[in-house]
């Protein structure tokens, strides 16, 4: 006997479970299949738990610095095992809530692995044994991505870790080598550096966070240095070996072979789409050369009733992108298609944080657009000074012909929270003048966006700027 439903959703992460909720709101039933817990990589092993530990490590570091602000004997004793247990309890609560939400929206959860038999039928190998057949009108594939490995560095969960195992360490290692200077590597490395771990980052390219503009990364690089993190750029991890109770990592650097002593090796060299073993090719779903599903603006694949969303369809690999695409797919299935996805904002939880939405200065230049660029430092923000967090700046890029904001970003305190206003500005095609003339509450960090727009216009309020002629806008 098989289960019949309107929509089969393979993958219960931030794309899949959001799609299930939206489908229920639109009157459609669904079955969500996932081989692990609801919430996927983001909720269980990525976004949420990592930010919890980032916040905990940040509070510990601030406590150590509190003496400078007049607090005596402020250094706490950290029981890291309890911190990790708190993280697990919090995540467990969210996973339960997701289950309640999808059940309340006409959806059923099956724990297991699904594979397509036909374009309207799938077989589920259930986690508790046996199989289940699911018949459906439409399907949404939301299986996400998985960590990439490199030769000689297979993740064993003891010596070589992925971010998943690193988030569950009950003890803080004395030294950690991080292979990969991208988002995951630097976020995780920063956590342990703040806890006193000697961190060494090995990055193959010649820059940290290579997908982000260098001026935005510079404050992060400076702070890593302050935290005592060694960064080896243009370097390649060659091999590792046990040396007594410790590990020794061999790294090929521009200055020759270097040996790094450590207790744990964190592998963070990227991710790849999880598209194998699903039977996608069997039913005719087109994949690109990297294994991503090729989709249109409504997230529909080459098979007329099969949709794909999230990491599975390509970069950027971000949870909020997956959620938005889940909603687009659900709306399309219900015959109520929305506008295409639009600009996807970035948020990197390093210290300081980095966020961005829309076109960068380099992208606008490459497109042949004459721009106005405004910057405003957090050091000139009263709120940033008051909370003793002044590293970084806000930046805005606008079209010089009509002052329309093309992109904006932040590197500094709470950058991930501040980018929301910029997302709305870019989405609506707001101008520099419209943001500059909007009253922002004082003293707050989000004033820096208004001030950056003022700077682009040539008349910032709280920093001196070389006088220039106000921009002329075509009538």
Number of C-alpha atoms within 10 A of each C-alpha: 6 12 12 16 19 18 27 29 30 28 28 32 28 27 32 33 30 23 31 31 24 20 27 20 14 16 12 19 20 28 27 26 28 26 19 17 20 29 27 24 21 17 20 23 20 16 15 18 22 24 17 19 20 22 14 19 22 17 14 19 19 14 15 17 14 15 13 8 8 9 12 10 10 14 15 11 7 13 11 18 14 11 17 20 13 15 21 18 12 14 19 17 10 17 18 13 14 20 19 12 17 25 17 13 20 18 25 17 18 20 19 23 20 27 18 20 17 14 21 17 20 24 19 22 19 17 14 8 8 9 15 17 18 21 22 21 15 20 29 28 27 32 29 32 20 14 16 15 16 13 8 10 18 14 18 10 17 12 18 20 21 23 19 17 15 22 21 18 15 14 10 20 17 16 21 24 28 28 26 27 27 20 21 25 26 24 20 22 28 25 25 22 24 24 19 17 22 21 27 23 24 27 26 19 15 12 19 26 22 14 10 18 13 13 11 23 21 14 20 24 21 14 16 23 12 10 19 15 22 14 19 24 18 16 23 19 24 15 14 19 12 13 12 7 7 14 22 20 21 17 20 19 17 12 8 8 14 17 14 15 21 24 22 24 27 26 25 25 21 16 14 19 22 18 22 11 11 19 17 21 13 12 16 13 19 16 18 10 7 10 16 23 26 19 20 11 16 23 26 22 23 17 14 11 16 25 30 31 33 31 25 23 29 20 12 13 18 20 21 15 22 26 20 21 28 32 26 26 29 32 18 18 24 14 10 11 15 14 8 13 14 13 15 15 21 20 20 20 23 25 26 24 23 27 25 28 24 24 20 20 21 11 13 18 12 10 9 9 14 15 21 23 21 22 23 26 21 23 17 15 23 17 18 20 14 10 9 13 16 19 20 25 25 29 26 32 28 29 19 19 15 15 24 21 29 26 27 30 30 31 30 28 22 18 25 20 14 22 24 15 14 26 21 13 22 21 16 11 14 17 18 29 16 14 20 20 11 9 9 16 9 11 12 12 21 21 21 24 28 24 29 29 32 23 25 26 23 19 19 19 12 15 14 9 11 6 8 9 8 10 14 11 10 8 5
